[in-house]
Amino acid sequence: MLTPHSAGSSTVPASAVMPPARRRPFVAAFRGLIALCAATGIVIECVHGSVLVVLSFFTIWSNILVAVVFGWGAVRAWTRRPPLPALWTGGVLLCITVVGLVFHLVLDNEASEFNQAAEIARLTGAKAVANQLLHTATPIGAALDFLLLTLPSALRWRHAAQWLAAPGVYFAFALIRGELISPDAPTRYTYPFLDVTVHGYAGVLTNAVVLGAVFYVLGLAIVGLDRVRPAVRLSENRISSQRARGLK
């Protein structure tokens, strides 16, 4: 049986129930800048080297994710849309953080067994700029975005295990690529700790397990920090205006 429709009734617009999200120009600009840093570094590397070799590094994989996710996040912030899922943004933060830590603590550290400090010091011009963008600017930018421009308590403990898929896929790719490339190729293995000819499969697997543990522990640390950190209040990031709170 149909219910009579009263003459005075009307459909209540959604905006009357929930105010539209506000445009966040500062967030959009900052995330756009991070995406631009990543994209610029990738382009420079591709222009000054073999594209296929450049695209074989985990650093480049991670910065591609930064460029895509932060660029998309910038658009969503500008167009008043909700943020991207925390699983995605947290995973990108983890990957690019590991890139920064491994570069500065392992590859560019003369005390490290796998150091490439001498080669890094010889970089000049655009290559040096790209190196700083990919290994320093984007990790710092991603960390600042997490700490200052995202709401806390969105990450879950299970995310730390799910994020291991990224390094796992890369590890398999690196070993398969090494088997397919000529043994004489200088870039057969992208990182010294993945070089099977030097460490053997047992040694490389051990290195991979250690790095996997680092990924997991750091992932747990990011989730833990997300659960205890306070929300930074920015006027342009309020979910609703003071008027939307209703009468007291």
C-alpha positions as CSV (number, residue, x, y, z in Angstrom):
1,M,0.0,0.0,0.0
2,L,1.4,3.4,-1.0
3,T,1.8,6.0,1.6
4,P,0.3,9.4,0.7
5,H,2.9,12.0,0.0
6,S,2.2,15.2,2.0
7,A,2.1,18.4,0.1
8,G,4.7,20.1,2.3
9,S,7.2,17.3,2.3
10,S,10.4,17.5,0.4
11,T,13.7,15.7,0.1
12,V,16.3,17.0,2.5
13,P,19.6,17.7,0.7
14,A,22.6,15.8,1.9
15,S,24.4,19.1,2.6
16,A,21.8,20.0,5.3
17,V,22.7,16.8,7.2
18,M,26.5,16.7,6.6
19,P,28.3,19.9,5.6
20,P,30.5,19.5,2.5
21,A,34.2,18.9,3.1
22,R,36.3,22.1,2.9
23,R,39.0,22.6,0.3
24,R,42.4,22.2,1.8
25,P,44.8,24.3,-0.4
26,F,47.8,24.0,1.9
27,V,47.5,20.2,2.0
28,A,47.0,20.0,-1.7
29,A,50.0,22.2,-2.4
30,F,52.3,20.3,0.0
31,R,51.3,16.9,-1.4
32,G,51.6,18.2,-4.9
33,L,55.1,19.4,-4.1
34,I,56.1,16.0,-2.7
35,A,54.7,14.3,-5.8
36,L,56.6,16.8,-8.0
37,C,59.9,16.0,-6.2
38,A,59.5,12.3,-6.8
39,A,58.5,12.7,-10.4
40,T,61.4,15.2,-11.1
41,G,63.9,12.8,-9.6
42,I,62.6,9.9,-11.7
43,V,62.6,11.9,-14.9
44,I,66.2,13.1,-14.3
45,E,67.4,9.5,-13.7
46,C,65.7,8.3,-16.8
47,V,67.1,11.1,-19.0
48,H,70.7,10.4,-17.7
49,G,70.6,6.6,-17.7
50,S,69.0,3.5,-19.1
51,V,65.3,3.6,-18.5
52,L,65.0,-0.1,-17.9
53,V,67.9,-0.1,-15.4
54,V,66.5,3.0,-13.6
55,L,63.1,1.3,-13.3
56,S,64.7,-1.7,-11.7
57,F,65.6,0.0,-8.4
58,F,63.3,-0.2,-5.3
59,T,64.0,3.5,-4.8
60,I,62.3,4.3,-8.1
61,W,59.5,1.9,-7.4
62,S,58.9,3.7,-4.1
63,N,59.1,7.1,-5.6
64,I,56.7,6.2,-8.4
65,L,54.2,5.2,-5.6
66,V,54.9,8.6,-3.9
67,A,54.3,10.5,-7.1
68,V,51.0,8.7,-7.8
69,V,49.6,8.5,-4.2
70,F,50.6,12.0,-3.2
71,G,49.6,13.5,-6.5
72,W,46.2,11.8,-6.2
73,G,46.0,12.9,-2.5
74,A,46.7,16.5,-3.6
75,V,43.8,16.4,-6.1
76,R,41.4,15.0,-3.5
77,A,42.4,17.7,-1.0
78,W,41.8,20.4,-3.6
79,T,38.5,18.9,-4.8
80,R,37.0,18.5,-1.3
81,R,37.2,14.7,-1.4
82,P,38.1,12.4,1.5
83,P,41.7,11.2,1.9
84,L,43.0,8.0,0.3
85,P,42.8,4.8,2.4
86,A,45.3,4.7,5.2
87,L,46.5,1.3,4.0
88,W,47.8,2.9,0.8
89,T,49.3,6.1,2.3
90,G,50.8,4.2,5.2
91,G,52.4,1.6,2.9
92,V,53.9,4.4,0.7
93,L,55.2,6.1,3.8
94,L,56.9,2.8,4.9
95,C,58.5,2.1,1.6
96,I,59.9,5.6,1.1
97,T,61.1,5.7,4.7
98,V,63.0,2.5,4.2
99,V,64.5,4.0,1.0
100,G,65.8,7.0,3.0
101,L,67.1,4.9,5.9
102,V,68.9,2.3,3.7
103,F,70.4,5.0,1.6
104,H,71.8,7.1,4.5
105,L,72.6,4.4,7.0
106,V,73.8,1.6,4.6
107,L,74.7,2.8,1.1
108,D,76.0,6.3,1.9
109,N,77.7,5.2,5.2
110,E,81.4,4.4,5.0
111,A,81.1,2.2,8.1
112,S,78.6,-0.1,6.3
113,E,79.7,-3.3,4.7
114,F,77.6,-2.4,1.6
115,N,78.6,1.3,1.4
116,Q,78.8,3.0,-1.9
117,A,79.8,6.4,-0.4
118,A,82.6,7.0,-2.9
119,E,80.3,6.5,-5.9
120,I,77.7,8.7,-4.4
121,A,80.2,11.5,-3.6
122,R,81.1,11.6,-7.3
123,L,77.6,12.5,-8.4
124,T,77.3,16.1,-9.8
125,G,74.8,18.3,-11.5
126,A,71.3,16.9,-12.3
127,K,72.3,13.4,-11.0
128,A,73.2,14.9,-7.6
129,V,69.9,16.8,-7.5
130,A,67.9,13.6,-8.4
131,N,69.8,11.7,-5.7
132,Q,68.7,14.2,-3.1
133,L,65.2,14.3,-4.3
134,L,64.7,10.6,-4.4
135,H,66.5,9.6,-1.2
136,T,66.1,12.7,1.1
137,A,63.4,15.1,0.0
138,T,60.6,12.6,-0.6
139,P,61.2,10.6,2.6
140,I,61.2,13.8,4.7
141,G,58.2,15.2,2.9
142,A,56.2,12.0,3.4
143,A,57.1,11.9,7.1
144,L,56.0,15.5,7.6
145,D,52.7,14.9,5.8
146,F,52.0,11.9,8.0
147,L,52.9,13.8,11.2
148,L,51.3,17.2,10.4
149,L,48.6,16.8,7.7
150,T,46.9,13.4,8.4
151,L,44.4,12.5,11.1
152,P,45.7,9.9,13.6
153,S,44.4,6.4,14.5
154,A,43.6,5.4,10.9
155,L,46.3,2.6,10.7
156,R,45.8,-0.9,12.0
157,W,48.3,-3.4,13.3
158,R,47.5,-5.9,10.4
159,H,48.7,-3.2,8.0
160,A,52.4,-3.8,9.0
161,A,52.1,-7.4,7.7
162,Q,50.2,-6.4,4.6
163,W,52.9,-3.9,3.7
164,L,55.5,-6.7,3.4
165,A,53.9,-7.5,0.0
166,A,55.8,-4.6,-1.6
167,P,59.4,-5.6,-0.6
168,G,58.5,-9.3,-1.2
169,V,57.5,-8.6,-4.8
170,Y,60.6,-6.5,-5.4
171,F,62.9,-9.2,-3.9
172,A,61.4,-11.8,-6.3
173,F,61.8,-9.3,-9.2
174,A,65.4,-8.6,-8.4
175,L,66.4,-12.2,-8.3
176,I,64.6,-13.1,-11.5
177,R,66.0,-10.1,-13.2
178,G,69.5,-11.1,-12.1
179,E,69.1,-14.6,-13.6
180,L,67.9,-13.2,-16.9
181,I,70.6,-10.6,-17.3
182,S,74.1,-11.4,-18.6
183,P,76.6,-12.2,-15.7
184,D,78.9,-9.5,-17.2
185,A,76.3,-6.7,-16.8
186,P,77.5,-4.2,-14.2
187,T,73.9,-3.6,-13.1
188,R,72.9,-7.2,-12.9
189,Y,71.9,-6.8,-9.3
190,T,70.5,-3.4,-8.3
191,Y,71.8,-3.5,-4.7
192,P,75.0,-5.0,-3.3
193,F,73.2,-6.9,-0.6
194,L,71.1,-8.7,-3.3
195,D,74.2,-9.8,-5.4
196,V,74.0,-13.6,-5.6
197,T,77.5,-13.8,-7.2
198,V,79.0,-12.3,-4.1
199,H,76.9,-13.6,-1.2
200,G,75.2,-16.7,-2.7
201,Y,71.5,-17.4,-2.5
202,A,71.8,-18.3,1.2
203,G,73.5,-14.9,2.0
204,V,71.0,-13.0,-0.1
205,L,68.1,-14.7,1.5
206,T,69.6,-13.9,4.9
207,N,69.9,-10.2,3.9
208,A,66.3,-10.3,2.6
209,V,65.0,-11.7,5.9
210,V,66.9,-9.0,7.8
211,L,65.4,-6.3,5.6
212,G,62.0,-7.9,5.8
213,A,62.2,-7.7,9.6
214,V,63.3,-4.1,9.4
215,F,60.2,-3.4,7.2
216,Y,57.9,-5.1,9.6
217,V,59.3,-3.5,12.8
218,L,59.3,-0.1,11.2
219,G,55.7,-0.7,10.0
220,L,54.7,-1.6,13.5
221,A,56.4,1.6,14.7
222,I,54.5,3.7,12.2
223,V,51.2,2.1,13.3
224,G,52.1,2.6,17.0
225,L,53.0,6.2,16.4
226,D,49.8,6.8,14.5
227,R,47.8,5.5,17.5
228,V,49.5,7.8,20.1
229,R,50.2,11.0,18.2
230,P,47.9,13.9,18.7
231,A,45.9,15.4,15.9
232,V,47.4,18.6,14.6
233,R,44.6,21.2,14.4
234,L,44.7,23.3,11.2
235,S,41.9,25.6,10.5
236,E,41.6,24.5,6.9
237,N,41.5,20.9,7.8
238,R,38.5,20.9,10.2
239,I,36.0,18.3,9.3
240,S,33.1,20.6,10.0
241,S,32.7,24.3,10.9
242,Q,31.7,25.6,14.3
243,R,28.2,26.2,13.0
244,A,27.8,22.6,12.0
245,R,28.0,21.4,15.6
246,G,24.4,22.2,16.4
247,L,22.8,23.9,19.4
248,K,24.2,23.4,22.9
